[in-house]
Amino acid sequence: MSKIKISVLKCVGCGKCVKVCPVDNLFVRAYVKEKNPDTCVGCGLCITECIFDAITLVES
């Protein structure tokens, strides 16, 4: 199953990805963090929303 990885070096904490997450798994605190990696469904909506290329999909 695919999960996301968030680069703290690229993320600016804009929160656009937080708004599109269908399982409400992301939050902003200086940069975007996951609430619980196990709840990520790997849909990739956050990746398409991020204009800073801070989020990538990884195989778990």
PyRosetta script that sets phi, psi and omega in degrees:
from pyrosetta import init, pose_from_sequence

init()
pose = pose_from_sequence("MSKIKISVLKCVGCGKCVKVCPVDNLFVRAYVKEKNPDTCVGCGLCITECIFDAITLVES")
pose.set_psi(1, 143.0)
pose.set_omega(1, -179.8)
pose.set_phi(2, -86.8)
pose.set_psi(2, 145.1)
pose.set_omega(2, 176.1)
pose.set_phi(3, -133.3)
pose.set_psi(3, 174.0)
pose.set_omega(3, 179.5)
pose.set_phi(4, -104.5)
pose.set_psi(4, 156.5)
pose.set_omega(4, 172.9)
pose.set_phi(5, -129.7)
pose.set_psi(5, 131.2)
pose.set_omega(5, -177.5)
pose.set_phi(6, -109.2)
pose.set_psi(6, 124.4)
pose.set_omega(6, 178.2)
pose.set_phi(7, -83.7)
pose.set_psi(7, 115.8)
pose.set_omega(7, 179.1)
pose.set_phi(8, -70.4)
pose.set_psi(8, -17.7)
pose.set_omega(8, 178.4)
pose.set_phi(9, -79.3)
pose.set_psi(9, -28.3)
pose.set_omega(9, -178.5)
pose.set_phi(10, -98.8)
pose.set_psi(10, -28.5)
pose.set_omega(10, -175.7)
pose.set_phi(11, -70.8)
pose.set_psi(11, 132.1)
pose.set_omega(11, 178.2)
pose.set_phi(12, -105.9)
pose.set_psi(12, 1.2)
pose.set_omega(12, 177.5)
pose.set_phi(13, 74.2)
pose.set_psi(13, 29.3)
pose.set_omega(13, -178.3)
pose.set_phi(14, -69.0)
pose.set_psi(14, -27.8)
pose.set_omega(14, 176.0)
pose.set_phi(15, 85.8)
pose.set_psi(15, 3.9)
pose.set_omega(15, 179.5)
pose.set_phi(16, -61.5)
pose.set_psi(16, -37.9)
pose.set_omega(16, 179.8)
pose.set_phi(17, -67.6)
pose.set_psi(17, -33.6)
pose.set_omega(17, -179.7)
pose.set_phi(18, -60.8)
pose.set_psi(18, -39.4)
pose.set_omega(18, -176.7)
pose.set_phi(19, -69.0)
pose.set_psi(19, -26.5)
pose.set_omega(19, -176.5)
pose.set_phi(20, -99.5)
pose.set_psi(20, -6.1)
pose.set_omega(20, -178.4)
pose.set_phi(21, -67.2)
pose.set_psi(21, 117.0)
pose.set_omega(21, -176.5)
pose.set_phi(22, -71.7)
pose.set_psi(22, -16.4)
pose.set_omega(22, 180.0)
pose.set_phi(23, -111.1)
pose.set_psi(23, 13.2)
pose.set_omega(23, 177.2)
pose.set_phi(24, 50.6)
pose.set_psi(24, 49.9)
pose.set_omega(24, -174.4)
pose.set_phi(25, -101.6)
pose.set_psi(25, -2.6)
pose.set_omega(25, -176.0)
pose.set_phi(26, -117.0)
pose.set_psi(26, 150.4)
pose.set_omega(26, 173.8)
pose.set_phi(27, -147.7)
pose.set_psi(27, 161.8)
pose.set_omega(27, -177.8)
pose.set_phi(28, -105.6)
pose.set_psi(28, 128.7)
pose.set_omega(28, 172.8)
pose.set_phi(29, -150.5)
pose.set_psi(29, 88.6)
pose.set_omega(29, -172.5)
pose.set_phi(30, 71.2)
pose.set_psi(30, -43.0)
pose.set_omega(30, 171.3)
pose.set_phi(31, -146.7)
pose.set_psi(31, 170.5)
pose.set_omega(31, -176.7)
pose.set_phi(32, -75.0)
pose.set_psi(32, 136.9)
pose.set_omega(32, 177.1)
pose.set_phi(33, -129.4)
pose.set_psi(33, 159.0)
pose.set_omega(33, 174.1)
pose.set_phi(34, -91.1)
pose.set_psi(34, 141.0)
pose.set_omega(34, 175.0)
pose.set_phi(35, -72.4)
pose.set_psi(35, -47.5)
pose.set_omega(35, -179.4)
pose.set_phi(36, -151.7)
pose.set_psi(36, 109.2)
pose.set_omega(36, -178.6)
pose.set_phi(37, -55.4)
pose.set_psi(37, -25.3)
pose.set_omega(37, -179.2)
pose.set_phi(38, -71.8)
pose.set_psi(38, -18.7)
pose.set_omega(38, -179.5)
pose.set_phi(39, -89.6)
pose.set_psi(39, -9.3)
pose.set_omega(39, 177.5)
pose.set_phi(40, -63.4)
pose.set_psi(40, 130.1)
pose.set_omega(40, 179.9)
pose.set_phi(41, -97.2)
pose.set_psi(41, -1.2)
pose.set_omega(41, 176.4)
pose.set_phi(42, 69.9)
pose.set_psi(42, 27.4)
pose.set_omega(42, -176.4)
pose.set_phi(43, -71.8)
pose.set_psi(43, -27.8)
pose.set_omega(43, 178.2)
pose.set_phi(44, 84.6)
pose.set_psi(44, 3.4)
pose.set_omega(44, 179.2)
pose.set_phi(45, -60.7)
pose.set_psi(45, -38.0)
pose.set_omega(45, 179.6)
pose.set_phi(46, -64.6)
pose.set_psi(46, -34.8)
pose.set_omega(46, 179.8)
pose.set_phi(47, -65.7)
pose.set_psi(47, -44.9)
pose.set_omega(47, -179.3)
pose.set_phi(48, -68.0)
pose.set_psi(48, -26.5)
pose.set_omega(48, -179.5)
pose.set_phi(49, -81.2)
pose.set_psi(49, -24.5)
pose.set_omega(49, -175.4)
pose.set_phi(50, -79.5)
pose.set_psi(50, 113.9)
pose.set_omega(50, -180.0)
pose.set_phi(51, -85.2)
pose.set_psi(51, -3.9)
pose.set_omega(51, -178.7)
pose.set_phi(52, -102.0)
pose.set_psi(52, 5.0)
pose.set_omega(52, -177.7)
pose.set_phi(53, 53.0)
pose.set_psi(53, 38.2)
pose.set_omega(53, -177.7)
pose.set_phi(54, -88.9)
pose.set_psi(54, -11.6)
pose.set_omega(54, -176.6)
pose.set_phi(55, -120.3)
pose.set_psi(55, 131.7)
pose.set_omega(55, 177.8)
pose.set_phi(56, -129.0)
pose.set_psi(56, 156.7)
pose.set_omega(56, 177.6)
pose.set_phi(57, -94.9)
pose.set_psi(57, 130.8)
pose.set_omega(57, 178.9)
pose.set_phi(58, -126.9)
pose.set_psi(58, 147.8)
pose.set_omega(58, 176.5)
pose.set_phi(59, -78.7)
pose.set_psi(59, 134.1)
pose.set_omega(59, 179.8)
pose.set_phi(60, -106.3)
pose.dump_pdb("model.pdb")
